[in-house]
Amino acid sequence: MTDIGRYNYAFDPDGEEWAARLLRRVPPDAGSVLELGPGPGAMTRVLRSRGHRVTVVENDPQALEVLRTLDVEIISGDLEGTGWLDTIAGRRFDTVLACDVLEHLRRPEEVLQRLGDLLAPMGRVVISVPNIAYAGVLASMRGGVFDYSDKGQLDRTHVRFFTKRSLEKMLLDLGWAPRGWEANRVPVESSEFAGYWSALSGDQRQALLAGWQDFDAYQWMVVATLAADAPRWELVEARGDVDKLREELQALTVVHQRERASLLEHQKAFAEAKDAIAKMQSEIRGLCADMEVLRVEKRMVEAELAALQAQPQPEPPPQNPWVRRWNRLLGRSAGH
């Protein structure tokens, strides 16, 4: 892998990967974007595909070769120098991206100080940094290890380390107002520190995590604006909140109307079913009455039949002797 190849990656711009989530912080109507340290342009390509005018500042020769194939303005320069600032002096950008850049700078506060002069009114800077307070790093330190590697939390090109609190303090000291935070949460078991984590006992892991909600924050993202713009930002955000609440109210109204119509239909069906049940119950009561009459008549017939069967049967009348004699003459038996 080349030095710059480790920063060349593909991702779904509409997915949940970290780069996609960072780019969602760039407003769709933010026409001009200044991207600091874009590497070979994985995020730059997406910005261009979305119609943004992109200016990049990069000093890696391999990355510059790739960036020249993209339709972007390229400034070759070291962020810790001042040459790149002279190139864009007097210009303003709607959004500045400093994603996984500050940790590579010896004096990141100086770069952040300069960005204030490059931001358009109501503009924003989107920053992401590795979180040195990640539980995996602490697990490796618990084992006495703090080894640099080609990439990841302990990339050997990292010269500054940040926690959420230290980054926030630096921004506030420089006149920036953090307006929103987001964490890239990575299970320690899925990180490069999985071995160090599994080497800890269960009690050690439990003690390390006790009361610590952000133990799995691998990176922090913050959207910051100039503190001088804070009142206007608060007004814009308040209007945004009102618009959002209005949309939610409208959506709830539609749902309410739909559910009310459904309820009325159910009530109508219930009333019809209730009437049908009452009618059927009336018919059943009539049939039960008819059956009771039939049972009474049956008992009466059975009683009459039993009385008849209990009466003695009359003896058959004796046969006339002349008839018997005549029958013998005719050769008939006495029974015919």
C-alpha positions in Angstrom: 0.0 0.0 0.0 1.3 3.5 -0.9 1.4 6.2 1.7 -1.7 7.8 0.1 -3.4 4.5 -0.8 -4.5 4.0 2.8 -6.6 7.1 2.6 -8.3 6.0 -0.7 -11.6 4.2 0.0 -15.0 3.8 -1.5 -18.2 4.3 0.4 -21.9 4.6 -0.2 -22.7 8.4 -0.1 -26.3 7.6 1.1 -25.2 4.9 3.6 -24.1 5.1 7.3 -20.4 5.0 6.9 -18.5 7.8 8.6 -17.6 9.7 5.4 -21.2 9.7 4.3 -22.3 11.0 7.7 -19.7 13.8 7.5 -20.9 14.8 4.1 -24.5 15.0 5.3 -23.4 17.9 7.4 -22.7 19.9 4.2 -26.0 21.7 3.3 -27.3 20.9 -0.2 -27.3 24.6 -1.0 -23.8 25.2 0.2 -22.3 26.1 -3.2 -18.7 26.6 -2.3 -16.7 24.1 -0.2 -13.1 24.3 1.0 -11.8 20.8 1.7 -8.5 20.6 3.7 -6.3 17.6 3.3 -8.7 15.6 1.0 -6.1 12.9 0.2 -6.9 11.2 -3.1 -10.5 12.7 -3.0 -12.8 10.0 -1.8 -15.2 12.7 -0.3 -14.3 15.2 -3.0 -15.9 13.1 -5.7 -19.2 13.0 -3.8 -19.1 16.8 -3.3 -18.6 17.4 -7.0 -21.4 14.9 -7.9 -23.7 16.9 -5.7 -22.9 20.1 -7.6 -20.7 21.9 -5.1 -17.8 24.1 -6.2 -14.9 22.5 -4.5 -11.5 23.9 -3.6 -8.9 21.5 -2.1 -5.7 22.1 -0.2 -3.3 19.2 -0.3 0.5 18.8 -0.3 1.0 15.0 -0.9 2.3 14.5 -4.5 0.5 11.2 -5.0 -2.8 12.7 -3.8 -2.3 15.7 -6.1 -1.9 13.4 -9.1 -5.3 11.9 -8.4 -7.0 15.2 -7.6 -5.9 16.7 -10.9 -8.2 14.2 -12.6 -11.2 15.7 -10.8 -13.0 18.9 -11.7 -11.9 20.9 -8.6 -9.7 23.8 -7.8 -6.4 22.5 -6.4 -4.1 24.4 -4.1 -0.8 22.7 -3.5 0.4 23.7 -0.1 1.2 22.8 3.5 -1.7 23.7 5.8 0.8 24.8 8.5 2.3 27.3 6.1 0.7 30.5 4.8 1.2 30.1 1.1 -2.2 28.5 0.5 -3.9 31.3 2.4 -2.4 33.9 0.1 -3.8 32.0 -2.9 -7.4 32.4 -1.6 -7.0 35.6 0.3 -10.3 37.6 0.3 -12.5 34.6 -0.7 -15.3 33.1 1.4 -16.6 29.6 1.5 -20.0 28.3 2.6 -18.5 25.2 4.2 -15.0 24.2 5.3 -14.2 20.5 5.7 -11.4 19.6 8.1 -12.1 15.8 8.3 -9.3 13.7 9.9 -6.8 16.5 9.3 -6.1 18.3 12.6 -4.5 15.3 14.2 -1.8 15.5 11.5 -0.9 19.1 12.3 1.6 20.3 14.9 -0.3 23.5 15.5 -4.0 22.9 14.5 -5.2 25.9 16.5 -3.4 28.2 14.1 -5.2 26.6 11.1 -8.6 27.0 13.0 -7.7 30.6 13.8 -7.2 31.3 10.1 -10.4 29.6 8.9 -12.5 32.3 10.5 -11.4 34.7 7.7 -12.4 32.2 5.0 -15.9 31.4 6.1 -18.9 33.1 4.5 -21.5 34.7 6.7 -23.5 31.9 8.3 -21.0 29.4 7.1 -19.8 26.3 9.0 -16.8 24.2 9.5 -17.1 20.4 9.8 -14.4 18.8 11.8 -13.7 15.2 12.6 -10.8 13.8 14.7 -9.9 10.4 16.2 -10.8 10.1 19.9 -7.8 9.2 21.9 -10.1 8.3 24.8 -11.4 5.3 22.9 -11.7 2.3 25.1 -9.4 0.3 22.8 -6.6 2.7 23.2 -7.0 2.6 27.0 -7.0 -1.2 26.8 -3.7 -1.3 25.0 -2.2 1.2 27.4 -3.5 -1.0 30.3 -1.2 -3.6 28.8 1.6 -1.1 28.6 1.4 -0.8 24.8 1.2 2.4 22.7 2.4 1.3 19.3 1.9 3.3 16.2 0.7 1.7 13.0 0.0 2.5 9.3 -3.6 3.6 10.0 -6.2 3.8 12.6 -6.2 5.6 16.0 -2.5 5.4 16.3 -1.6 6.3 12.7 2.1 7.1 12.8 1.4 10.4 11.1 -0.7 11.6 14.0 1.1 14.3 16.0 -1.8 15.7 18.0 -4.4 13.8 20.0 -7.9 14.9 21.0 -10.8 14.0 23.2 -14.2 15.6 22.8 -13.5 17.9 25.7 -10.1 19.1 24.5 -11.4 19.7 21.0 -14.4 21.7 22.4 -12.1 23.8 24.6 -9.8 24.6 21.7 -12.7 25.7 19.5 -14.2 27.9 22.3 -10.8 29.5 23.0 -10.5 30.4 19.3 -13.9 32.0 19.0 -15.8 29.0 17.5 -19.2 27.9 18.7 -19.7 24.1 18.5 -23.3 23.6 17.3 -23.6 19.8 17.0 -21.7 16.7 17.9 -21.8 13.2 16.5 -19.8 10.1 17.4 -18.5 7.3 15.1 -19.1 4.4 17.4 -17.1 1.2 16.8 -17.3 -1.9 19.0 -14.0 -2.4 20.6 -14.2 -6.1 19.6 -14.2 -4.9 15.9 -11.3 -2.5 16.2 -7.6 -2.9 15.9 -7.5 -3.1 19.7 -9.6 -6.3 19.9 -6.7 -8.4 21.2 -5.9 -6.0 24.0 -9.5 -5.8 24.9 -10.0 -9.5 25.1 -6.8 -9.8 27.2 -8.5 -7.8 30.0 -10.4 -9.7 32.6 -14.2 -9.3 32.8 -13.8 -7.3 36.0 -11.2 -5.0 34.4 -13.4 -4.3 31.4 -16.4 -3.7 33.7 -14.4 -1.3 35.8 -13.2 0.5 32.7 -16.7 1.0 31.3 -18.5 1.9 34.5 -20.4 5.2 34.1 -18.7 5.9 30.7 -21.2 6.3 27.9 -18.7 7.2 25.1 -16.3 4.4 25.6 -16.9 3.2 22.0 -16.6 6.7 20.3 -13.8 6.0 17.8 -14.1 9.4 16.2 -15.8 12.7 17.0 -17.4 15.0 14.5 -18.4 18.6 15.4 -20.1 21.3 13.3 -18.9 24.7 14.4 -19.7 28.3 13.5 -18.1 31.6 14.4 -19.2 32.7 17.8 -20.0 36.2 16.3 -22.7 34.5 14.2 -24.3 32.8 17.2 -27.4 35.0 17.5 -28.2 34.6 13.8 -27.5 30.9 14.0 -29.9 30.6 17.0 -32.6 32.4 15.1 -32.1 30.2 12.0 -32.1 27.1 14.2 -35.2 28.3 16.0 -37.0 28.8 12.7 -35.8 25.4 11.6 -37.2 23.9 14.8 -40.5 25.7 14.1 -40.7 24.4 10.6 -39.9 20.9 11.8 -42.6 21.1 14.4 -45.0 22.4 11.8 -44.2 19.5 9.5 -44.6 17.0 12.4 -47.9 18.6 13.3 -49.1 18.4 9.7 -48.0 14.7 9.5 -49.8 14.0 12.8 -52.9 15.8 11.5 -53.0 13.6 8.5 -52.5 10.5 10.6 -55.3 11.7 13.0 -57.7 12.4 10.1 -56.9 9.0 8.6 -57.4 7.2 12.0 -60.5 9.2 12.7 -62.0 8.1 9.4 -61.0 4.6 10.1 -62.6 4.9 13.6 -65.9 6.2 12.1 -65.9 3.3 9.7 -65.4 0.9 12.5 -68.1 2.5 14.6 -70.5 2.2 11.6 -69.6 -1.4 11.1 -70.0 -2.0 14.8 -73.4 -0.4 14.9 -74.5 -2.5 11.9 -73.1 -5.6 13.5 -74.9 -4.8 16.7 -78.3 -4.4 14.9 -77.7 -7.7 13.1 -76.9 -9.4 16.3 -80.0 -8.0 18.0 -82.1 -9.2 15.1 -80.6 -12.7 15.2 -81.1 -12.8 19.0 -84.8 -11.9 18.5 -85.1 -14.7 15.9 -83.4 -17.1 18.2 -85.8 -16.3 21.0 -88.8 -16.9 18.6 -87.3 -20.2 17.6 -86.8 -21.2 21.2 -90.4 -20.4 22.0 -91.6 -22.5 19.0 -89.4 -25.3 20.1 -90.9 -25.2 23.6 -94.4 -25.4 22.1 -93.3 -28.4 20.1 -91.8 -30.1 23.2 -95.1 -29.6 25.1 -97.1 -31.0 22.1 -94.7 -33.9 21.9 -95.1 -34.7 25.6 -98.9 -34.6 25.2 -98.9 -37.0 22.2 -96.5 -39.3 24.1 -98.8 -39.3 27.1 -101.9 -40.1 24.9 -100.0 -42.9 23.2 -98.9 -44.4 26.5 -102.5 -44.3 27.7 -103.8 -46.1 24.7 -101.1 -48.8 25.0 -102.0 -49.3 28.6 -105.7 -50.1 27.8 -106.7 -54.0 27.5 -107.3 -55.1 24.0 -110.9 -56.6 23.2 -111.3 -60.3 22.5 -112.2 -61.1 18.8 -115.9 -62.2 18.4 -116.5 -66.0 18.1 -116.9 -67.3 14.6 -120.4 -68.4 13.4 -120.6 -72.3 13.3 -122.3 -72.2 9.9 -119.4 -70.2 8.5 -117.0 -72.8 9.9 -119.0 -75.6 8.3 -119.1 -73.8 5.0 -115.4 -73.2 5.0 -114.7 -76.9 5.6 -116.9 -77.8 2.6 -114.9 -75.4 0.6 -111.7 -76.9 1.9 -110.6 -73.8 3.7 -108.8 -73.8 6.9 -110.4 -72.4 10.0 -108.1 -69.4 9.8 -109.3 -68.3 6.3 
